[in-house]
Amino acid sequence: MAVQAPIGMRSRSQNQRRKRIVQTAAALALRGGVEAMQMRAVAERAGVALGTLYRYFPSKMDLVVAVVTEELDLLETSIGRRPPTHETAAGRTVDVLMRATRGLMREPELADALVRSLILAEVQTELGTRITDLLWHVATRTPLSGEGAAAPDRDDRGYVLVGSLASIWIFELLENLKGRRDTDQVRARLETAAVPLLASFESADA
């Protein structure tokens, strides 16, 4: 009779398998765009059965969102290591949004997939909430993790205003993708919106 692996070991193995799938998909996307992220190709290169891949990611869009989420993880790590130093909440949040813009625009098809997942809600995703949470931490100068970290109150007025700025960024990212705005124009428009939206954070910093 086969002996089953302990639950903790199975969980680690599943997490490693999922991570391998996402990294494989990301590598394919970097070489050939989202079109290259064919489910069968991802499964073959990741060394998993196609059915196993579909258990983790029921659709290609779910897999794309997972790759974009990995990019967001890297952004959060980068911010933890090198937080924005601007004196104002508006300046700090725009700094982070422009880092995200530059990162995503290195692979425009992934950026397009992010926009579609947020605007069209093609799949269930926490990306919008995670982006707003990140901006709230930057605006309030609270750590993302570790000592001093705090969860935002998502009903708080300040959090709602930060969420509004995130929504503006998504629209500006879409305009950038369509070639109707360049990066400098996106920054200028985000700065114009961020100053009045986040004015309440400045009094809190004072």
C-alpha positions in Angstrom: 0.0 0.0 0.0 1.4 3.4 -1.0 2.3 5.7 1.9 1.0 9.2 1.5 3.3 12.2 2.2 2.5 14.2 5.3 0.1 17.2 4.7 2.8 19.8 5.3 5.2 18.1 2.8 2.4 17.9 0.2 1.6 21.6 0.7 5.2 22.6 0.2 5.4 20.4 -2.9 2.2 22.0 -4.3 3.5 25.5 -3.6 6.8 24.7 -5.3 4.9 23.2 -8.3 2.7 26.3 -8.5 5.7 28.6 -8.4 7.5 26.6 -11.1 4.4 26.9 -13.3 4.2 30.6 -12.8 8.0 31.1 -13.4 7.7 29.0 -16.6 4.8 31.1 -17.8 6.6 34.3 -17.1 9.7 33.1 -19.0 7.6 32.3 -22.0 5.8 35.7 -21.8 9.2 37.5 -21.7 10.3 35.7 -24.9 7.1 35.7 -26.9 4.4 37.8 -25.0 1.2 36.5 -23.6 0.5 34.7 -26.9 3.4 32.4 -26.1 1.8 31.4 -22.8 -0.1 28.5 -24.3 -1.3 26.2 -21.6 0.1 23.0 -23.2 3.5 24.7 -23.7 3.6 25.9 -20.1 2.7 22.4 -18.8 5.4 20.7 -20.9 8.1 23.2 -19.9 7.1 23.1 -16.2 7.1 19.3 -16.2 3.5 18.9 -15.1 0.5 17.2 -16.7 -1.9 19.5 -18.6 -4.7 18.4 -16.2 -2.5 19.4 -13.2 -1.9 22.8 -14.7 -5.7 23.4 -15.1 -6.2 22.4 -11.5 -4.0 25.2 -10.4 -5.1 27.7 -13.1 -8.5 27.0 -14.7 -7.9 29.4 -17.6 -5.1 31.2 -19.3 -6.2 34.4 -17.8 -5.8 33.0 -14.3 -2.3 32.1 -15.2 -1.6 35.6 -16.6 -2.9 37.2 -13.4 -0.6 34.9 -11.4 2.4 36.1 -13.5 1.3 39.8 -12.9 0.9 39.0 -9.2 4.5 37.8 -9.2 5.5 41.2 -10.7 3.6 42.9 -7.9 5.5 40.8 -5.3 8.8 41.9 -6.8 7.6 45.6 -6.7 6.7 45.2 -3.0 10.1 43.7 -2.3 11.8 46.5 -4.1 9.8 49.1 -2.1 10.7 47.4 1.1 14.4 47.6 0.2 14.3 51.0 -1.4 11.2 53.0 -0.1 10.3 56.2 -1.8 11.9 59.2 0.0 9.6 62.0 -1.2 8.4 64.3 1.6 4.8 64.2 0.5 2.3 61.3 0.3 1.5 62.4 -3.2 5.1 62.3 -4.3 5.7 58.9 -2.7 2.6 57.2 -4.2 3.4 58.6 -7.7 6.9 57.3 -7.4 5.6 53.8 -6.7 3.0 54.0 -9.5 5.7 55.0 -12.0 7.9 52.2 -10.8 5.0 49.8 -11.5 4.3 51.5 -14.9 7.9 51.1 -16.0 8.0 47.5 -14.9 4.8 46.5 -16.6 5.6 48.4 -19.8 8.6 46.2 -20.3 6.0 43.5 -21.2 3.0 45.5 -22.6 0.9 42.4 -23.1 1.1 41.6 -19.3 0.2 45.2 -18.6 -2.8 44.8 -20.9 -3.8 41.6 -19.1 -3.6 43.5 -15.8 -5.9 46.2 -17.0 -8.4 43.7 -18.4 -8.4 41.7 -15.2 -9.1 44.9 -13.2 -11.6 46.6 -15.5 -13.4 43.8 -17.1 -13.2 41.4 -14.1 -12.5 38.4 -16.4 -11.2 36.5 -13.4 -11.5 36.8 -9.7 -8.5 38.7 -8.5 -7.2 40.6 -5.5 -4.8 42.7 -7.6 -6.8 45.9 -7.2 -6.9 45.6 -3.4 -3.2 44.7 -3.2 -2.3 47.8 -5.3 -4.4 50.1 -3.1 -3.0 48.5 0.1 0.5 49.1 -1.2 -0.2 52.7 -2.0 -1.8 53.2 1.5 1.3 51.9 3.2 3.4 54.2 1.1 1.2 57.2 1.8 1.1 56.6 5.5 4.7 55.5 5.8 3.8 52.3 7.5 5.8 49.1 6.9 4.5 46.5 4.5 5.5 43.7 6.8 7.4 43.0 10.0 7.6 45.2 13.0 5.2 48.2 12.8 3.2 46.8 10.0 -0.5 47.5 10.2 -3.5 46.4 8.1 -5.4 49.3 6.5 -8.9 50.2 7.4 -10.5 49.8 4.0 -13.6 51.8 5.0 -11.4 54.8 6.0 -11.7 58.0 3.9 -7.9 58.0 3.3 -7.9 54.5 2.0 -10.8 55.3 -0.4 -8.9 58.3 -1.7 -5.8 56.2 -2.3 -8.1 53.7 -4.1 -9.3 56.5 -6.4 -5.7 57.3 -7.3 -5.1 53.6 -8.1 -8.1 53.7 -10.4 -6.8 56.8 -12.2 -3.5 55.0 -12.6 -5.2 52.0 -14.3 -6.8 54.4 -16.8 -3.5 56.2 -17.4 -1.8 52.8 -17.9 -4.4 52.0 -20.5 -3.8 55.3 -22.3 -0.1 54.5 -22.2 -0.6 51.1 -23.7 -2.7 52.6 -26.5 0.0 55.1 -27.3 -2.1 58.1 -26.4 0.2 59.1 -23.5 3.9 58.8 -23.0 5.5 58.0 -19.6 6.1 61.7 -18.8 2.5 62.6 -19.5 1.3 59.7 -17.3 3.5 61.0 -14.4 2.3 64.6 -14.9 -1.3 63.6 -14.8 -0.8 61.3 -11.8 0.9 64.1 -9.9 -2.0 66.5 -10.7 -4.5 64.0 -9.4 -2.5 62.9 -6.3 -1.9 66.3 -4.8 -5.5 67.1 -4.0 -6.6 63.5 -3.4 -3.9 62.9 -0.8 -3.8 66.4 0.8 -5.2 64.9 4.1 -2.2 62.7 4.4 0.1 65.8 4.5 -1.6 67.2 7.6 -1.2 63.8 9.3 2.6 63.9 8.4 3.0 67.4 9.8 
